Amino acid sequence: MWQGHRTWAGALRALLDRRVAAFHPTLRGTVDMFDEKLARVRHLIDGLRPPRTVTIHGDLVRENVLVTPAGEPAALLDWGFLSTEADPAFEASITAGVFDMYGPAGRSLDEEWVENLCRLFGHTRHQLLFYRAVYALLTSNSYDAEGQDGHFAWCAAALNRPDITEALWSDWAA
């Protein structure tokens, strides 16, 4: 992801452009105002202030955390596609969204996680929702190029959520 790039914004924008170039027809047919949303995401990425970056996992869900018999975290598994050096808010957004993305309480847990992560770490709601849009654009076709799977449906639904759309047009990055 970072090859040829020196900034988080540059690396993220290049990855976004590569993924969207490969899969935009599928997304365009499913996401309302796709071109406008993509333009706003690009604009917001280009305007990102250089954040403190940390190593992120990119898929921090229960199944990827090994625990001791006492329930203490012991190791993280499944480092992969989005494991990189990044803005910690990006990891926070992904974790809140995917922790229980297909469960019946997924959306309410997402809301609870976003609220708590903002309170604990100083992120803003719009910042986390912006990164959720980025994540959806990056990973929508990770499991099926034609978008015929649950992950694609979740990503398209995320990009169509009113709160995420609002975050793309807010001035949180100003």
Buried (B, 14 or more C-beta within 10 A) or exposed (E): BBEEBEEBBBBBBBBBBEBBEEBBEBBEEBBEEBEEBBEBBBEBBEEBEEBEBEEBBBBBBEEBBEEEEEEEEEEEEBBEEBBBEBBBBBBBBBBBBBBBBEEEEBBEBBEEBBEEBBEEEEBBBBBBBBBBBBBBBBBBBBEEEEBEBEBBBBBBBBBBBEEBBEBBEBEBBE
